[in-house]
Amino acid sequence: MIKTYFKTLWRMFKKHLTRLLSLIFMVLISVGFISGIGTATDKINYSMNDYYKANNVSDFIIKSKSQYGFSEDEINSVKEIFPGADVDTGMSFDLQTDVEAKRSVRYYFLDFDNWNVNKPEIIEGEKTSGIFEVYAECADNVVKGYNVGDEIDLSDLGVPVKVKVSGIIKSPLTFANDGEPSYNNPEDTEIGFTTTGTENLDCLENILFISKDLMPAVGDIYVAVNDRTVFNSYSSAYKTLIENGKRQIEDKFGESAEIITLYENYSFKSLDTYSENIAALGYVLMVAFLMVTALVTLSTMTRLLEEERSQIACLKTLGYSPSGIISKYLLFALIATGVGGTGAYFVGLGIARLLYYVFNYSFSMPPISSHVAMVFYLITFTLIVLATLAATAVSGIKLTGEKPANLLRPKPPKAGKKVILEKIPFVWNKLSFKYKSTVRNVLRYKSRFIMTVFAVAVSTALVMAGLALLDLCLFHDFGSAAIIGVSLVVVIFAGLLTAVVIYTLTNINISERNREIATLMVLGYHDGEVAGYIYREIYINSAVGIIFGYPLSALLIWVVFKVMGMGLLSGVSWFMWLIAPVIVVMFTLLITLILRRKIVKIKMNDSLKAIE
């Protein structure tokens, strides 16, 4: 009996191989895409944490507003506020060099050898001993025409010292490629100690360290708290630490100092914001992808069980229990989702790495973290598996509850009814027989029609959401290269999902109608006429799905823009609303071409003899 059971199991896999592959690809695309978007967010957060800790990034920068800087007692008081923290001191001031271009120079006087906070990376030149002046610039390794090794006389600027450019370094606080306006506002800059501003600085990319002989007053205090575990990409614990620390500093210095935290740092904050936006996008699209995948998977397994009615009847006659019979189909579903889910993990990892690479166009990204990020993957995969197994179990319980004699009888076809168009003689009477037949077939199986229309509508909405994001970046100058990368991934995978959905539903439709198609062949229909008989229904279903996809697209775009905090539905370019249906139509046409061979190769004798 066990041998017979496994024989029927193997035959089922061979018979429904196409359906098995459809399920695998469905899970591969859905889980792979969603986990990829979510993993990209986790990878960014993990990498930020590693970067933050490795460079001992300052949590607080306290800038004096006094020309005399901070006293030794004031510096010690900061160390008392943050016991065990790394506290470094320095002096900086900004010098406006080009008002129209909004470019400025910042000078930092630091003890480089003993510098522990905000550890810089040497880009060019060599580190020398002693105290260095650190210089920020906007051009490529050149500031005001000076190169490494040149001497700069600051006497005319009110600073009685000559300095030599000894190298170029990169600050861990300034890694946004479009500049770092957090600590500088050229319009408010004057010789001496800086006032902090955040607007309108277009570039502040590299930092130079310059040797000097004069140590000015301490104008800056850099504080890195001793607990490096609380950062966690601006966690609630880190937010509490910053709020408490800032309040204590304000109580100590009052209006005599300016406090800058990572929440005011453009590079850190913007990268974190983009990361949060992608995560929010992932959660929204997760719902849409899962709805389509679950719906098509439900349809696939339900119809598979209906086709296996005679097999179920035989197994019941041989004495197999309902649970034993159902387990056969549960195993089929589990293998399909398992294979697809396993492949989806690597697809998601690839997408995450691709998006992380794309982020380098907006940020000088640190090396990608080696931490394993599986939250999105596990959530999506678990939901898909549970939905598939539940649908299979419910359908199996329903069928195994029937008597074998009933299962051996072919399921009676659904009775035909008049359709709404028949009540409009002006339209109905002008239709030829083949079009009347198509319309009746489309509306005869309402559940199949609704399922196909809904799946195509959601797929259209997903494509449109990706195009709306792309439009936001390309034509409205909003967002960045990172968002462009994400939007392209959304469009590609939404298109692939559309193709798999249409292929799966159409393939099932053809399999269920072998006798009907064979009858047409016996009646003398040519291959093109037989294929057109099926294709017309596909095109009508897809067209209706696209129509319903428009309001669904508007809703999805509104939700996406809302959760990401950018963009307006009314701002989406009109031509984007035309591109989405074109993509869906192209995939539909491609699928019909692929399935043409299956239609015309149906064996008339075998199909007409089959019980189904």
C-alpha positions, 0 to 999 in steps of 0.5 A: 500500500505504501508503494502504491501511495508513493507511485501515485505521488510521483505520478502527480508530480509528473502530471502537474509539473507545470503547476509545480513550477508555477508555484515555485516561481510565484513564491520565488518572485514574491518572497524574493522581492519582499525579503530583498527590500526588507533585507536592504533596510536591515543591511543599511542599519547594521552597516550604519551601526558597525560604521558608527562604532568602528569610527567612534562617531560623536554623539554630541558636538558642543560648540562654544559661542565665546571667542575665548572658547571653553575653559578647562573646568567646562571641559571637565564638567562635560566629562562629569556629565558623561562618565566614562565617555570619550571626550576630545577637544578642538577648535573650528571656524568657518570661512566663506569663500564663494557666496554665490556657489555657497562654498566655504572653508572650515578649519579644525585644530586637533591633536591628531595623534591623540584623537579618538572621536570621529576617527578620520580616514587618510585619503591622500598624504601621510600622517605626521607627528604633532598637532594638525589643523583639519580643513574641509573643502568642496573641490576635488582635493583642492581648496582655493587652488591649494594642493597637498604640500602648499602653504597657506597664510592665514594672517589676512584672515585674522589668524596669525599663523601659516599652515601647510597642507599635509594631506587629505582626510575624510570625516566619518560625519560627512559621507553624503555625496551631495554635501554636508550642510549640518555644521555650516551655513555660508550666509551666517559664517564669519571669521572666528567661531562658527554659528551652526546652520543647516540650510543651503550648503551644496558641498562639503565633501573632503577634509584636509589635515594641515600641520601648524605651530599655534594652538588656539582656544578650544572651541569644540568638545566632541563626546562619544558616550561609553555605551556603543550598543544603544545607537542601533540606527537611532533606536528609542534607547538612543533617542532617550540618551540624546534627549537626556544628555542634551538637556544636561548640557543645556543646563550647564552651558545655557546660551553660551554653547551650540549643541549638535547631535547625530539627529542634526547630522545630514549624512546620518539622518538622511541615510536613516530616513532613506532606510526607513522609507524603504522599510515602509515601502516594503511593508506596503508592497508586502501586503499587495504581493502576498494578496496576489500570491495567496490568491493564485496559490489558493486557486492553483491548489483548489483546482489541482484537487478538483482535477484529482477527484478520481485519484482521491476516490481510488485512494479512499476505496483502497482504505487510505484515511482522509489525513493520509490522502490530504498529506499527499497534496500538502506535501506537493504544496510544501515542496513547491513553497519550500523550493521557491522559498529557498531560492527566494532567500538568495534572490532577496540577498541579491536584491539587498546587495544591489540596492546597497550598491545603488546607495553608493551613488548618494552616499559613501557607504561603509562596507556592507555588514556581515550580519544575517538579516532574515526578518522580512524573509521569515515573515513573508515565507511563513505567511505564504507557507501557511496560506498555501497549506491552509488552502490545500487542507480546506479543499482536501477536507471538503473532497475527502468528505465525499463518497468515492462514487460521487468523486468518480463521477465527473463534476457537472459543468456549470449551467449557462445563463444569459449575460447582461449584454444579451439584454442590450439587443443593439450590441448583442445582435451585432456580435458574431457567434464566436464573440457571443461564445467568448462573452458567455464563457467569461461571465459563466465562471464568475469566481474564475473571472473575479480572481483573474481580474483582481490578480491583474488589477493588483499586479497593474497597481504594483507596476504603477507604484514603481513607475510613480516612484521612478517618476518622482525621482527622474522628473520631479527631482525628488529622492535620490539614486537609491530611490531610483534603484528601488523603483526599478526593482519594484517595476521589474518584479511587479512585471514578473509577478504579472507574467507568472500570475497570467501564465498560471491562471491561463494554464489552469484554464486550458488544463480544465478545458481540454475536452472543450478545446478537443471538441472544437478541433473535432468540429474543424476549427483551425489552430488559430481559431482554437487559440483565439477562442481561449485568447479572447477570454484572457484579453478580456480578463486582462483588460478588465483587470487593467481598468480596475487596476487604475483606482487600485493604483491610485490608492496604492500610490497614495499609501506609498507616498504617505508612508514614505513621506514624499510625493503627491498622487497629483504630481505623477506624470500623465504618461506614467499612467499609460506605461503601466497597462502597456507593460501588463499587455506586453506580458499578456501577449508574451504568455499567450504566445508561450501557451499557444503550443500547449493549446494546439498540441492537445490530443483530441482522442485522449481528451474526449475520453477523459473523465474530466 
